């Protein structure tokens, strides 16, 4: 009796929804990882290298104001121990971040470039808006670094802007905003209020202090227009920090400041 020839079974077609679901899952995984401190700290490492290299090339003795404030805390340990402790603390911070990234098997070779690109995108998006506001305010606003009558090369300005992205985000967002949010969230929990209110308070207060910082240490004349502009800029960076983490905020800040300088 003749047998019917067997027909090869075709592989089952993969549902279109499976591919989109996988892409969505990968995006959400990156979204969570990039907000964490291990990836964020490693993402700002290139900015720190650019900043230190730029200062070395320019031969300038000045540093970003936020860095100077953080250094003063370590100088309380003494003129000899302070600088060593400062460098040791920086090295330890990046070392710990790298350790946890390895321990959690984070794909930092993929995440770090994506964080940089995301931050650059935010910075380029905010730049034109800031320039438009700048023209409407009819004032030359230099958010990246202190303004004075001394001539500064454009290279040094760009270098200090990169340093602002690193140290101002660490000081005003990672430390100050987080501290205010912690205190406000404890108070709101006691009062039965939402954490959203605590986040709003942290953003507003830290942004106002961030704006005042550009006047007090460097003696720049106070003006309500520049104060309002910088407070708004700080609030936007605060929102980016809360939703996207330190790394994205630092790259956004640096790109945004550099765009203001070059235009």
Kinemage of the C-alpha trace (Angstrom):
@kinemage 1
@onewidth
@group {chain A} dominant
@subgroup {mainchain}
@vectorlist {calphas} color= white
{ca unk a 1} P 0.000 0.000 0.000
{ca unk a 2} L 1.497 3.331 -1.077
{ca unk a 3} L 2.158 5.815 1.672
{ca unk a 4} L 1.401 9.466 1.305
{ca unk a 5} L 4.533 11.628 1.221
{ca unk a 6} L 5.218 13.490 4.462
{ca unk a 7} L 5.076 17.237 4.282
{ca unk a 8} L 7.607 19.248 6.238
{ca unk a 9} L 6.124 21.198 9.082
{ca unk a 10} L 6.571 24.935 8.812
{ca unk a 11} L 7.842 26.674 11.919
{ca unk a 12} L 5.152 28.537 13.740
{ca unk a 13} L 5.143 32.205 12.898
{ca unk a 14} L 6.252 34.404 15.772
{ca unk a 15} L 3.487 36.749 16.795
{ca unk a 16} L 4.222 40.375 15.994
{ca unk a 17} L 3.288 41.278 19.534
{ca unk a 18} L 6.134 39.106 20.876
{ca unk a 19} L 8.776 41.255 19.203
{ca unk a 20} L 7.276 44.514 20.412
{ca unk a 21} L 6.891 43.046 23.895
{ca unk a 22} L 10.569 42.060 23.956
{ca unk a 23} L 11.629 45.529 22.829
{ca unk a 24} L 9.390 47.110 25.430
{ca unk a 25} L 10.852 44.859 28.122
{ca unk a 26} L 14.418 45.737 27.087
{ca unk a 27} L 13.585 49.446 27.177
{ca unk a 28} L 12.044 49.228 30.637
{ca unk a 29} L 15.050 47.253 31.875
{ca unk a 30} L 17.383 49.981 30.591
{ca unk a 31} L 15.085 52.619 32.093
{ca unk a 32} L 15.439 51.026 35.536
{ca unk a 33} L 19.180 50.339 35.310
{ca unk a 34} L 20.087 53.820 34.058
{ca unk a 35} L 18.331 55.463 37.017
{ca unk a 36} L 20.472 53.515 39.460
{ca unk a 37} L 23.657 54.923 40.945
{ca unk a 38} L 26.057 52.254 39.578
{ca unk a 39} L 25.250 53.048 35.942
{ca unk a 40} L 24.857 56.782 36.648
{ca unk a 41} L 28.247 57.096 38.336
{ca unk a 42} L 29.996 55.187 35.565
{ca unk a 43} L 28.176 57.296 32.971
{ca unk a 44} L 29.573 60.555 34.378
{ca unk a 45} L 33.124 59.168 34.477
{ca unk a 46} L 33.800 60.258 30.852
{ca unk a 47} L 32.624 63.771 31.715
{ca unk a 48} L 35.007 63.868 34.666
{ca unk a 49} L 37.900 62.713 32.468
{ca unk a 50} L 37.096 65.415 29.885
{ca unk a 51} L 36.882 68.018 32.650
{ca unk a 52} L 40.186 67.102 34.281
{ca unk a 53} L 41.932 66.847 30.908
{ca unk a 54} L 40.573 70.223 29.849
{ca unk a 55} L 41.842 71.893 33.028
{ca unk a 56} L 45.243 70.287 32.545
{ca unk a 57} L 45.479 71.445 28.915
{ca unk a 58} L 44.345 74.980 29.721
{ca unk a 59} L 46.691 75.214 32.690
{ca unk a 60} L 43.964 76.966 34.652
{ca unk a 61} L 44.027 76.970 38.423
{ca unk a 62} L 40.300 77.604 38.781
{ca unk a 63} L 37.757 74.826 39.089
{ca unk a 64} L 34.008 74.576 38.955
{ca unk a 65} L 32.378 76.312 41.920
{ca unk a 66} L 30.472 73.243 43.069
{ca unk a 67} L 33.674 71.226 43.051
{ca unk a 68} L 35.360 73.948 45.109
{ca unk a 69} L 32.578 73.763 47.703
{ca unk a 70} L 32.833 69.987 47.949
{ca unk a 71} L 36.616 70.198 48.236
{ca unk a 72} L 36.347 72.628 51.149
{ca unk a 73} L 34.645 69.946 53.196
{ca unk a 74} L 37.655 67.672 52.751
{ca unk a 75} L 40.083 70.520 53.435
{ca unk a 76} L 38.766 70.517 57.001
{ca unk a 77} L 40.976 67.452 57.401
{ca unk a 78} L 44.041 69.615 56.817
{ca unk a 79} L 46.039 70.993 53.868
{ca unk a 80} L 47.926 67.737 53.386
{ca unk a 81} L 45.243 65.169 54.181
{ca unk a 82} L 42.365 67.053 52.535
{ca unk a 83} L 43.430 66.808 48.861
{ca unk a 84} L 44.356 63.144 49.278
{ca unk a 85} L 41.021 62.384 50.972
{ca unk a 86} L 39.167 64.188 48.158
{ca unk a 87} L 40.832 62.097 45.458
{ca unk a 88} L 40.403 58.944 47.510
{ca unk a 89} L 36.685 59.648 47.958
{ca unk a 90} L 36.228 60.149 44.211
{ca unk a 91} L 38.121 56.976 43.428
{ca unk a 92} L 36.163 55.020 46.023
{ca unk a 93} L 32.820 56.287 44.648
{ca unk a 94} L 33.603 55.120 41.126
{ca unk a 95} L 35.180 51.923 42.403
{ca unk a 96} L 32.082 51.034 44.419
{ca unk a 97} L 29.870 51.820 41.433
{ca unk a 98} L 31.967 49.533 39.229
{ca unk a 99} L 31.880 46.780 41.863
{ca unk a 100} L 28.083 46.816 42.098
{ca unk a 101} L 27.770 46.985 38.321
{ca unk a 102} L 29.854 43.818 38.042
{ca unk a 103} L 28.054 42.152 40.927
{ca unk a 104} L 24.651 42.822 39.362
{ca unk a 105} L 26.016 41.915 35.909
{ca unk a 106} L 24.827 45.191 34.444
{ca unk a 107} L 25.513 45.704 30.713
{ca unk a 108} L 27.429 48.924 31.326
{ca unk a 109} L 29.057 48.724 27.876
{ca unk a 110} L 25.566 49.306 26.473
{ca unk a 111} L 24.004 51.444 29.196
{ca unk a 112} L 26.739 54.068 29.571
{ca unk a 113} L 26.703 55.176 25.878
{ca unk a 114} L 22.890 55.195 25.925
{ca unk a 115} L 22.852 57.387 29.041
{ca unk a 116} L 25.262 59.806 27.352
{ca unk a 117} L 23.161 59.936 24.173
{ca unk a 118} L 19.968 60.405 26.157
{ca unk a 119} L 21.495 63.235 28.172
{ca unk a 120} L 22.874 64.910 25.051
{ca unk a 121} L 19.402 64.677 23.527
{ca unk a 122} L 17.810 66.385 26.519
{ca unk a 123} L 20.533 69.039 26.502
{ca unk a 124} L 20.090 69.790 22.803
{ca unk a 125} L 16.344 69.952 23.316
{ca unk a 126} L 16.593 72.338 26.257
{ca unk a 127} L 19.279 74.477 24.626
{ca unk a 128} L 17.124 76.197 21.961
{ca unk a 129} L 14.381 76.809 24.522
{ca unk a 130} L 16.896 78.383 26.893
{ca unk a 131} L 18.346 80.540 24.108
{ca unk a 132} L 14.872 81.784 23.192
{ca unk a 133} L 14.210 82.669 26.826
{ca unk a 134} L 17.617 84.287 27.021
{ca unk a 135} L 16.827 86.597 24.127
{ca unk a 136} L 13.425 87.452 25.565
{ca unk a 137} L 14.963 88.253 28.933
{ca unk a 138} L 17.459 90.492 27.121
{ca unk a 139} L 20.326 89.292 29.293
{ca unk a 140} L 23.425 87.251 28.728
{ca unk a 141} L 22.956 84.290 31.050
{ca unk a 142} L 25.952 82.083 31.717
{ca unk a 143} L 24.627 79.166 33.735
{ca unk a 144} L 27.650 76.939 33.363
{ca unk a 145} L 30.130 78.968 35.407
{ca unk a 146} L 30.620 82.316 37.155
{ca unk a 147} L 30.653 85.443 35.050
{ca unk a 148} L 33.213 88.164 35.654
{ca unk a 149} L 35.195 90.724 33.679
{ca unk a 150} L 38.242 88.495 33.174
{ca unk a 151} L 38.797 87.010 29.740
{ca unk a 152} L 38.296 83.283 29.522
{ca unk a 153} L 39.074 81.203 26.520
{ca unk a 154} L 36.206 79.327 24.976
{ca unk a 155} L 38.016 76.082 25.711
{ca unk a 156} L 38.104 76.860 29.413
{ca unk a 157} L 34.439 77.834 29.362
{ca unk a 158} L 33.526 74.524 27.772
{ca unk a 159} L 35.709 72.680 30.272
{ca unk a 160} L 34.042 74.380 33.228
{ca unk a 161} L 30.659 73.582 31.698
{ca unk a 162} L 31.541 69.895 31.662
{ca unk a 163} L 32.590 70.207 35.299
{ca unk a 164} L 29.261 71.873 36.062
{ca unk a 165} L 27.481 68.881 34.610
{ca unk a 166} L 29.324 66.602 37.012
{ca unk a 167} L 29.727 68.519 40.260
{ca unk a 168} L 26.629 70.737 40.230
{ca unk a 169} L 24.439 67.712 39.610
{ca unk a 170} L 26.164 65.812 42.415
{ca unk a 171} L 25.879 68.737 44.832
{ca unk a 172} L 22.447 70.164 44.010
{ca unk a 173} L 20.557 67.133 42.749
{ca unk a 174} L 22.138 63.992 44.188
{ca unk a 175} L 22.926 65.476 47.616
{ca unk a 176} L 20.712 68.526 48.190
{ca unk a 177} L 17.547 67.523 46.321
{ca unk a 178} L 17.706 64.001 47.745
{ca unk a 179} L 18.184 65.347 51.282
{ca unk a 180} L 15.264 67.795 51.002
{ca unk a 181} L 13.085 65.062 49.532
{ca unk a 182} L 13.986 62.723 52.385
{ca unk a 183} L 13.062 65.312 55.016
{ca unk a 184} L 9.921 66.444 53.166
{ca unk a 185} L 8.751 62.882 52.528
{ca unk a 186} L 9.119 62.038 56.229
{ca unk a 187} L 7.105 65.134 57.099
{ca unk a 188} L 4.483 64.368 54.451
{ca unk a 189} L 4.181 60.774 55.667
{ca unk a 190} L 3.522 62.053 59.163
{ca unk a 191} L 0.902 64.433 57.815
{ca unk a 192} L -0.584 61.774 55.550
{ca unk a 193} L 0.317 63.686 52.396
{ca unk a 194} L 1.585 62.322 49.081
{ca unk a 195} L 5.237 61.893 48.114
{ca unk a 196} L 4.550 63.990 45.020
{ca unk a 197} L 4.299 67.053 47.210
{ca unk a 198} L 7.651 66.214 48.816
{ca unk a 199} L 9.214 65.838 45.379
{ca unk a 200} L 7.808 69.216 44.323
{ca unk a 201} L 9.180 70.896 47.442
{ca unk a 202} L 12.593 69.294 46.897
{ca unk a 203} L 12.719 70.426 43.273
{ca unk a 204} L 11.679 74.019 44.020
{ca unk a 205} L 13.983 74.534 47.027
{ca unk a 206} L 17.028 72.868 45.487
{ca unk a 207} L 16.515 74.823 42.240
{ca unk a 208} L 16.292 78.131 44.098
{ca unk a 209} L 19.477 77.335 46.031
{ca unk a 210} L 21.119 76.239 42.769
{ca unk a 211} L 20.263 79.644 41.291
{ca unk a 212} L 21.532 81.592 44.320
{ca unk a 213} L 24.771 79.597 44.149
{ca unk a 214} L 25.690 81.409 40.915
{ca unk a 215} L 25.608 84.778 42.705
{ca unk a 216} L 26.900 84.214 46.213
{ca unk a 217} L 30.291 82.515 45.720
{ca unk a 218} L 31.330 84.546 42.695
{ca unk a 219} L 29.908 87.997 43.328
{ca unk a 220} L 27.816 88.187 40.152
{ca unk a 221} L 25.216 90.985 40.490
{ca unk a 222} L 21.821 89.625 41.441
{ca unk a 223} L 18.967 90.074 38.960
{ca unk a 224} L 15.465 88.684 39.209
{ca unk a 225} L 15.428 87.716 35.529
{ca unk a 226} L 18.568 85.622 35.746
{ca unk a 227} L 17.488 84.191 39.079
{ca unk a 228} L 14.156 83.068 37.604
{ca unk a 229} L 15.857 81.634 34.533
{ca unk a 230} L 18.337 79.618 36.531
{ca unk a 231} L 15.660 78.410 38.930
{ca unk a 232} L 13.606 77.135 35.996
{ca unk a 233} L 16.695 75.460 34.519
{ca unk a 234} L 17.435 73.848 37.876
{ca unk a 235} L 13.843 72.629 38.161
{ca unk a 236} L 14.015 71.012 34.722
{ca unk a 237} L 17.270 69.304 35.634
{ca unk a 238} L 15.690 68.239 38.933
{ca unk a 239} L 12.820 66.576 37.091
{ca unk a 240} L 15.302 64.822 34.794
{ca unk a 241} L 17.267 63.668 37.844
{ca unk a 242} L 14.192 62.239 39.556
{ca unk a 243} L 12.850 60.407 36.526
{ca unk a 244} L 16.077 59.536 34.694
{ca unk a 245} L 18.848 59.580 37.281
{ca unk a 246} L 22.143 61.337 37.899
{ca unk a 247} L 23.904 60.239 34.711
{ca unk a 248} L 21.289 61.569 32.310
{ca unk a 249} L 20.963 64.800 34.316
{ca unk a 250} L 24.744 65.372 34.271
{ca unk a 251} L 25.045 64.852 30.510
{ca unk a 252} L 21.975 67.064 29.940
{ca unk a 253} L 23.456 69.822 32.096
{ca unk a 254} L 26.833 69.721 30.366
{ca unk a 255} L 25.364 69.656 26.842
{ca unk a 256} L 22.923 72.432 27.679
{ca unk a 257} L 25.617 74.702 29.109
{ca unk a 258} L 28.009 74.098 26.223
{ca unk a 259} L 25.276 74.918 23.717
{ca unk a 260} L 24.660 78.234 25.495
{ca unk a 261} L 28.353 79.056 25.262
{ca unk a 262} L 28.807 78.143 21.608
{ca unk a 263} L 25.726 80.024 20.383
